[in-house]
């Protein structure tokens, strides 16, 4: 059975998605500019690494780990719709269709 991940239009989230949508919380907006830049940079690096690992897990068939990593990345940037789509595809591969549908709707 074909899944969303098999579709030619399926895309994995990447660092560019992070740059376009950004990551900022109320707490970060209260920090000094220097601290904010340092905090945002470390968050950005963590976000990028989570996505890289999640994509790698999907490609190797480790969908449970991929779901956890996509969930972690979504926690860092909940407005990144691509991550919901990727997690939806991973859920679909595990036949967790209800969870897959919920994420697909968010995407």
C-alpha beads as a LAMMPS data file, in Angstrom:
LAMMPS data file: protein, C-alpha beads

107 atoms
106 bonds

1 atom types
1 bond types

-500.0 500.0 xlo xhi
-500.0 500.0 ylo yhi
-500.0 500.0 zlo zhi

Masses

1 110.0

Atoms # bond

1 1 1 0.000 0.000 0.000
2 1 1 1.350 3.431 -0.924
3 1 1 1.668 6.034 1.789
4 1 1 2.149 9.768 1.851
5 1 1 5.879 9.215 2.377
6 1 1 6.033 7.323 -0.938
7 1 1 4.477 10.230 -2.822
8 1 1 6.849 12.293 -4.993
9 1 1 5.422 15.449 -3.427
10 1 1 6.251 14.307 0.134
11 1 1 8.921 16.444 1.692
12 1 1 10.960 16.199 4.841
13 1 1 11.313 19.279 7.017
14 1 1 14.662 20.973 6.830
15 1 1 16.618 23.834 8.322
16 1 1 15.116 26.290 5.830
17 1 1 11.665 25.639 7.310
18 1 1 13.006 26.683 10.686
19 1 1 14.434 29.920 9.323
20 1 1 11.185 30.813 7.563
21 1 1 8.941 30.203 10.566
22 1 1 11.305 31.017 13.460
23 1 1 11.148 29.947 17.093
24 1 1 10.235 32.355 19.848
25 1 1 8.452 32.016 23.159
26 1 1 7.182 34.613 25.639
27 1 1 10.152 33.883 27.872
28 1 1 12.593 34.526 25.026
29 1 1 10.964 37.836 24.166
30 1 1 11.727 39.049 27.701
31 1 1 15.446 38.236 27.476
32 1 1 18.168 40.694 26.517
33 1 1 19.127 40.789 22.855
34 1 1 22.482 39.073 23.450
35 1 1 20.924 36.293 25.531
36 1 1 18.064 35.922 23.061
37 1 1 20.435 35.497 20.118
38 1 1 22.413 32.862 22.015
39 1 1 19.235 31.086 23.140
40 1 1 17.706 31.171 19.662
41 1 1 20.901 29.839 18.083
42 1 1 21.090 26.886 20.460
43 1 1 17.373 26.193 19.985
44 1 1 17.814 26.408 16.225
45 1 1 20.703 23.945 16.294
46 1 1 18.711 21.539 18.464
47 1 1 15.709 21.884 16.143
48 1 1 17.806 21.181 13.057
49 1 1 19.426 18.156 14.680
50 1 1 16.042 16.708 15.718
51 1 1 14.788 17.041 12.143
52 1 1 17.940 15.513 10.684
53 1 1 17.708 12.528 13.025
54 1 1 13.959 12.102 12.461
55 1 1 14.369 12.144 8.680
56 1 1 17.173 9.606 8.942
57 1 1 15.000 7.350 11.138
58 1 1 12.165 7.531 8.600
59 1 1 14.485 6.607 5.783
60 1 1 15.787 3.605 7.736
61 1 1 12.282 2.490 8.786
62 1 1 12.559 3.372 12.498
63 1 1 9.201 5.137 12.594
64 1 1 8.694 5.041 16.379
65 1 1 11.918 6.966 16.955
66 1 1 11.097 9.296 14.068
67 1 1 7.736 10.111 15.661
68 1 1 9.425 10.954 18.966
69 1 1 11.978 13.177 17.238
70 1 1 9.344 14.947 15.118
71 1 1 7.327 15.488 18.307
72 1 1 10.397 17.033 19.962
73 1 1 10.928 19.311 16.944
74 1 1 7.249 20.304 16.940
75 1 1 7.681 21.279 20.588
76 1 1 10.407 23.691 19.488
77 1 1 8.405 25.079 16.563
78 1 1 4.704 24.132 16.679
79 1 1 3.841 26.238 13.623
80 1 1 6.026 24.175 11.265
81 1 1 3.386 22.365 9.207
82 1 1 5.914 20.154 7.405
83 1 1 6.768 18.412 10.675
84 1 1 3.119 17.464 11.187
85 1 1 3.037 16.019 7.679
86 1 1 6.213 14.041 8.268
87 1 1 4.955 12.724 11.592
88 1 1 1.645 11.864 9.935
89 1 1 3.481 9.757 7.345
90 1 1 5.431 7.969 10.084
91 1 1 2.200 7.210 11.961
92 1 1 0.705 5.905 8.721
93 1 1 3.644 3.525 8.231
94 1 1 2.859 2.086 11.688
95 1 1 -0.855 1.763 10.810
96 1 1 -1.725 4.365 13.472
97 1 1 -4.280 5.937 11.200
98 1 1 -6.113 8.043 13.780
99 1 1 -2.895 9.778 14.838
100 1 1 -1.861 10.069 11.201
101 1 1 -5.134 11.761 10.312
102 1 1 -4.886 14.199 13.240
103 1 1 -1.438 15.312 12.115
104 1 1 -2.486 15.454 8.465
105 1 1 -5.300 17.826 9.411
106 1 1 -2.828 20.053 11.303
107 1 1 -0.464 20.036 8.331

Bonds

1 1 1 2
2 1 2 3
3 1 3 4
4 1 4 5
5 1 5 6
6 1 6 7
7 1 7 8
8 1 8 9
9 1 9 10
10 1 10 11
11 1 11 12
12 1 12 13
13 1 13 14
14 1 14 15
15 1 15 16
16 1 16 17
17 1 17 18
18 1 18 19
19 1 19 20
20 1 20 21
21 1 21 22
22 1 22 23
23 1 23 24
24 1 24 25
25 1 25 26
26 1 26 27
27 1 27 28
28 1 28 29
29 1 29 30
30 1 30 31
31 1 31 32
32 1 32 33
33 1 33 34
34 1 34 35
35 1 35 36
36 1 36 37
37 1 37 38
38 1 38 39
39 1 39 40
40 1 40 41
41 1 41 42
42 1 42 43
43 1 43 44
44 1 44 45
45 1 45 46
46 1 46 47
47 1 47 48
48 1 48 49
49 1 49 50
50 1 50 51
51 1 51 52
52 1 52 53
53 1 53 54
54 1 54 55
55 1 55 56
56 1 56 57
57 1 57 58
58 1 58 59
59 1 59 60
60 1 60 61
61 1 61 62
62 1 62 63
63 1 63 64
64 1 64 65
65 1 65 66
66 1 66 67
67 1 67 68
68 1 68 69
69 1 69 70
70 1 70 71
71 1 71 72
72 1 72 73
73 1 73 74
74 1 74 75
75 1 75 76
76 1 76 77
77 1 77 78
78 1 78 79
79 1 79 80
80 1 80 81
81 1 81 82
82 1 82 83
83 1 83 84
84 1 84 85
85 1 85 86
86 1 86 87
87 1 87 88
88 1 88 89
89 1 89 90
90 1 90 91
91 1 91 92
92 1 92 93
93 1 93 94
94 1 94 95
95 1 95 96
96 1 96 97
97 1 97 98
98 1 98 99
99 1 99 100
100 1 100 101
101 1 101 102
102 1 102 103
103 1 103 104
104 1 104 105
105 1 105 106
106 1 106 107
